[in-house]
Amino acid sequence: MEYAELSDFLRKRREALQPEDVGLPRGARRRTPGLRREEVAALAAMSTDYYSRLEGGRGPQPSEPMLSAISRALHLTLAERDHLFILAGHGVPVRAARADHVSPGLLRIVDRLEDTPAVVLNGLAESLVQTRAHIALEGDHGVFTGQARSAVHRWFTGDRALYPESAHAGHGRVLVSKLRSTYAVDGPRSRAGALVNSLRETSPEFAALWEEHEVGVRYDDTKRFLHPEVGELELHCQVLHDVDQQQALLVFTATPGTPSHERLRLLAVLGGQRLAADRG
């Protein structure tokens, strides 16, 4: 682990970012060039003390998930992310693992959608970045670990309360179709292959859909949700694809003047209140 080089690299990348680059207000008394250490720590969901010790060359070797979080917080490119992993003593991540790295361009879009439900998914339907409004809509996906990080896994192991029963069949077909495409690219020995094998053994429904070998199945233009706090929501889902990273940005909006639009606004307020309470 190259402590001096790691420290210098983190500091230079932090100072190169402006608050506006990551969706933060500048404030009137900012004297530090670029972001503050506590701001990077908050964006990476870690303590300020931990990040400060790491940038200061005093901390323990960070784990790969921790480095991935720092990479996203600092909006690193893939080359910069590889360099960070090398300096931290982990070597270059394999190509398949790069599917978890969100490009700076996509992150800049997400940063400007804080009051709109939006999420970046990889090919396994794992949530890589969620806006505050999306957490209010679908819950915090950062709490899941292992294969449960995948929405496909959660769906076929019974996590369906957020969707009306009339949408279940179509939603399952789309999830399996998208996983089929990822499996074709990554191969049977990939994480996609492990997920497929696990679900074929545990879910007869998944196994039957997998045997259909459907690809290219898409959602309708609207998706319906049954939220426990605000009730039924009918939302439009716009999708922006990052083909190189096998990722997609999903943005949910409601038609102005409809009950869903008002409920979505209420949900954003409730989410902001919960976030303020958590920080307090």
C-alpha positions as CSV (number, residue, x, y, z in Angstrom):
1,M,0.0,0.0,0.0
2,E,1.5,3.3,-1.1
3,Y,0.5,5.6,1.7
4,A,2.2,8.8,0.5
5,E,0.9,8.3,-3.1
6,L,-2.6,7.4,-1.9
7,S,-2.8,10.4,0.3
8,D,-1.6,12.8,-2.4
9,F,-4.0,11.3,-5.0
10,L,-7.0,11.5,-2.8
11,R,-6.2,15.1,-1.8
12,K,-5.7,16.2,-5.4
13,R,-8.9,14.6,-6.6
14,R,-10.8,16.1,-3.7
15,E,-9.4,19.6,-4.4
16,A,-10.3,19.3,-8.1
17,L,-14.0,18.9,-7.4
18,Q,-16.3,21.8,-6.7
19,P,-19.4,21.5,-4.6
20,E,-21.6,22.1,-7.6
21,D,-20.0,19.1,-9.3
22,V,-21.6,16.8,-6.7
23,G,-24.8,18.6,-6.1
24,L,-23.8,20.4,-2.9
25,P,-24.3,24.1,-2.1
26,R,-21.1,26.2,-2.1
27,G,-21.9,28.3,1.0
28,A,-20.6,31.8,1.8
29,R,-17.5,31.0,3.8
30,R,-15.8,28.3,1.8
31,R,-12.0,28.8,1.9
32,T,-10.9,25.2,1.2
33,P,-10.2,24.5,-2.5
34,G,-12.6,22.0,-3.8
35,L,-14.6,19.8,-1.5
36,R,-14.0,19.5,2.3
37,R,-13.0,16.1,3.7
38,E,-16.3,15.8,5.6
39,E,-18.2,16.3,2.4
40,V,-16.3,13.5,0.6
41,A,-16.9,11.3,3.7
42,A,-20.6,12.0,3.6
43,L,-20.9,11.3,-0.1
44,A,-19.0,8.0,0.5
45,A,-21.2,7.1,3.5
46,M,-18.3,6.8,5.9
47,S,-17.1,8.7,8.9
48,T,-15.1,11.9,8.5
49,D,-12.5,10.5,10.9
50,Y,-12.0,7.4,8.7
51,Y,-11.6,9.4,5.5
52,S,-9.4,12.0,7.1
53,R,-7.0,9.3,8.4
54,L,-7.0,7.6,5.0
55,E,-6.2,10.8,3.1
56,G,-3.6,11.7,5.8
57,G,-1.8,8.4,5.2
58,R,-2.6,7.1,8.7
59,G,-5.5,4.8,8.2
60,P,-5.7,1.0,7.7
61,Q,-5.9,-0.5,4.3
62,P,-9.4,0.2,2.9
63,S,-11.6,-2.6,1.6
64,E,-12.6,-2.8,-2.0
65,P,-16.2,-1.8,-1.3
66,M,-14.8,1.2,0.6
67,L,-12.6,2.2,-2.3
68,S,-15.6,1.9,-4.7
69,A,-17.6,4.2,-2.5
70,I,-14.7,6.7,-2.5
71,S,-14.4,6.4,-6.3
72,R,-18.1,7.4,-6.7
73,A,-17.8,10.2,-4.1
74,L,-14.9,11.7,-6.0
75,H,-16.4,11.1,-9.4
76,L,-13.3,9.2,-10.6
77,T,-12.9,7.9,-14.1
78,L,-12.3,4.2,-14.7
79,A,-8.5,4.9,-15.1
80,E,-8.5,6.9,-11.9
81,R,-10.4,4.2,-10.1
82,D,-7.9,1.6,-11.2
83,H,-5.1,3.8,-10.0
84,L,-6.8,4.2,-6.6
85,F,-7.1,0.4,-6.2
86,I,-3.5,-0.1,-7.1
87,L,-2.3,2.6,-4.6
88,A,-4.4,0.9,-1.9
89,G,-2.7,-2.4,-2.5
90,H,-5.6,-4.3,-4.2
91,G,-4.4,-4.3,-7.8
92,V,-6.5,-3.4,-10.8
93,P,-10.2,-4.6,-10.4
94,V,-11.2,-7.2,-13.0
95,R,-13.3,-5.9,-15.8
96,A,-16.5,-7.5,-14.6
97,A,-16.2,-5.7,-11.3
98,R,-16.1,-2.4,-13.1
99,A,-19.9,-2.7,-13.7
100,D,-20.2,-1.2,-10.2
101,H,-18.3,2.0,-11.2
102,V,-20.7,4.8,-12.2
103,S,-19.2,7.2,-14.7
104,P,-18.7,10.9,-13.6
105,G,-21.1,12.0,-16.4
106,L,-23.9,9.8,-15.1
107,L,-23.2,10.9,-11.5
108,R,-23.5,14.5,-12.5
109,I,-27.0,13.8,-13.9
110,V,-28.0,12.0,-10.7
111,D,-26.7,14.9,-8.5
112,R,-29.1,17.2,-10.3
113,L,-32.1,14.9,-9.6
114,E,-32.0,14.9,-5.9
115,D,-35.8,15.7,-5.6
116,T,-36.7,13.2,-8.3
117,P,-36.8,9.4,-7.8
118,A,-33.8,8.1,-9.8
119,V,-31.5,5.1,-9.5
120,V,-28.5,3.7,-11.4
121,L,-28.7,-0.1,-11.9
122,N,-26.0,-2.5,-13.2
123,G,-26.7,-5.6,-15.3
124,L,-27.6,-7.6,-12.2
125,A,-30.3,-5.0,-11.2
126,E,-28.2,-3.9,-8.2
127,S,-28.7,-0.3,-7.2
128,L,-25.4,1.6,-7.4
129,V,-26.7,5.1,-6.7
130,Q,-30.1,6.2,-5.4
131,T,-31.4,9.7,-5.0
132,R,-33.1,10.7,-1.7
133,A,-36.4,10.7,-3.4
134,H,-35.9,7.2,-4.8
135,I,-35.0,5.9,-1.3
136,A,-38.3,7.4,-0.2
137,L,-40.1,5.6,-3.0
138,E,-38.5,2.1,-2.9
139,G,-36.4,2.0,0.3
140,D,-32.7,2.1,0.9
141,H,-31.1,-0.6,-1.2
142,G,-27.7,0.0,0.4
143,V,-28.8,-2.2,3.3
144,F,-28.7,-5.3,1.1
145,T,-25.6,-7.6,0.8
146,G,-24.6,-10.6,-1.3
147,Q,-27.1,-11.7,-3.9
148,A,-29.9,-9.8,-2.1
149,R,-28.4,-6.7,-3.6
150,S,-30.0,-7.8,-6.9
151,A,-33.6,-6.8,-7.5
152,V,-34.0,-10.0,-9.4
153,H,-33.0,-12.1,-6.4
154,R,-35.3,-10.1,-4.1
155,W,-38.2,-10.4,-6.5
156,F,-38.1,-14.1,-6.8
157,T,-37.5,-14.6,-3.1
158,G,-40.8,-12.8,-2.2
159,D,-40.1,-9.1,-2.0
160,R,-43.1,-7.8,-4.0
161,A,-45.2,-5.6,-1.7
162,L,-44.4,-2.4,-3.6
163,Y,-46.1,-3.6,-6.8
164,P,-49.8,-4.4,-7.4
165,E,-50.5,-8.0,-8.1
166,S,-51.6,-7.2,-11.7
167,A,-48.1,-6.1,-12.5
168,H,-46.3,-9.2,-11.0
169,A,-46.2,-11.4,-14.1
170,G,-44.9,-8.6,-16.4
171,H,-42.3,-7.4,-13.9
172,G,-40.9,-10.9,-13.5
173,R,-40.6,-11.4,-17.2
174,V,-38.7,-8.1,-17.6
175,L,-36.3,-8.9,-14.8
176,V,-35.5,-12.4,-16.2
177,S,-35.0,-11.0,-19.7
178,K,-32.6,-8.3,-18.5
179,L,-30.6,-10.9,-16.5
180,R,-30.5,-13.2,-19.6
181,S,-28.8,-10.4,-21.5
182,T,-26.2,-9.8,-18.8
183,Y,-25.6,-13.6,-18.5
184,A,-24.9,-13.8,-22.2
185,V,-22.2,-11.1,-22.0
186,D,-20.6,-12.1,-18.7
187,G,-20.8,-15.9,-19.1
188,P,-21.8,-18.8,-16.8
189,R,-18.9,-18.4,-14.4
190,S,-19.7,-14.8,-13.6
191,R,-21.7,-13.3,-10.8
192,A,-24.7,-13.4,-13.2
193,G,-24.1,-17.1,-13.6
194,A,-24.0,-17.6,-9.9
195,L,-27.3,-15.7,-9.5
196,V,-29.0,-17.7,-12.2
197,N,-27.9,-21.0,-10.7
198,S,-29.1,-20.0,-7.3
199,L,-32.5,-18.8,-8.5
200,R,-33.1,-21.8,-10.7
201,E,-32.6,-24.0,-7.6
202,T,-34.8,-22.0,-5.2
203,S,-37.5,-20.5,-7.4
204,P,-39.7,-22.7,-9.7
205,E,-41.2,-19.5,-11.1
206,F,-37.7,-18.1,-12.1
207,A,-36.7,-21.5,-13.5
208,A,-39.8,-21.6,-15.7
209,L,-39.2,-18.1,-17.0
210,W,-35.5,-18.8,-17.6
211,E,-36.4,-21.8,-19.8
212,E,-38.5,-19.4,-22.0
213,H,-35.2,-17.8,-23.1
214,E,-36.9,-14.4,-23.7
215,V,-34.7,-11.3,-24.4
216,G,-35.6,-7.7,-25.0
217,V,-38.7,-7.7,-22.9
218,R,-39.4,-4.1,-21.8
219,Y,-41.6,-2.3,-19.3
220,D,-44.6,-0.3,-20.4
221,D,-44.1,3.5,-20.4
222,T,-45.7,3.7,-16.9
223,K,-45.0,1.7,-13.7
224,R,-47.5,1.3,-10.9
225,F,-46.4,1.2,-7.2
226,L,-48.3,0.6,-4.0
227,H,-46.5,2.7,-1.4
228,P,-47.3,2.0,2.2
229,E,-47.4,5.7,3.1
230,V,-48.9,7.6,0.1
231,G,-50.8,4.8,-1.6
232,E,-50.9,4.0,-5.4
233,L,-48.6,5.8,-7.7
234,E,-48.6,5.7,-11.5
235,L,-45.1,6.9,-12.7
236,H,-43.4,7.4,-16.0
237,C,-40.0,5.7,-16.2
238,Q,-37.4,7.2,-18.5
239,V,-34.2,5.2,-19.0
240,L,-30.7,6.4,-19.9
241,H,-28.3,3.6,-20.8
242,D,-24.5,3.5,-20.3
243,V,-23.7,0.7,-22.7
244,D,-20.0,0.5,-21.8
245,Q,-20.7,-0.1,-18.2
246,Q,-23.9,-2.2,-18.6
247,Q,-25.7,0.3,-16.5
248,A,-29.0,2.2,-16.7
249,L,-30.3,5.4,-15.1
250,L,-34.0,5.1,-14.3
251,V,-35.9,8.4,-13.6
252,F,-39.4,8.4,-12.3
253,T,-41.9,11.2,-12.9
254,A,-45.6,11.8,-12.7
255,T,-48.0,13.7,-14.9
256,P,-48.6,17.2,-13.4
257,G,-52.1,17.7,-12.0
258,T,-52.7,14.0,-11.3
259,P,-53.1,12.3,-7.9
260,S,-49.8,10.5,-8.5
261,H,-48.0,13.9,-8.9
262,E,-49.3,15.2,-5.6
263,R,-48.4,11.9,-3.8
264,L,-44.9,12.0,-5.3
265,R,-44.4,15.5,-4.0
266,L,-45.7,14.4,-0.5
267,L,-43.3,11.4,-0.7
268,A,-40.4,13.7,-1.4
269,V,-41.3,15.8,1.7
270,L,-41.6,12.7,3.9
271,G,-38.2,11.5,2.6
272,G,-36.6,14.8,3.4
273,Q,-38.0,14.8,6.9
274,R,-36.7,11.3,7.6
275,L,-33.2,12.3,6.3
276,A,-33.2,15.3,8.6
277,A,-34.3,13.2,11.6
278,D,-31.5,10.7,10.8
279,R,-28.9,13.4,10.7
280,G,-30.2,14.9,13.9
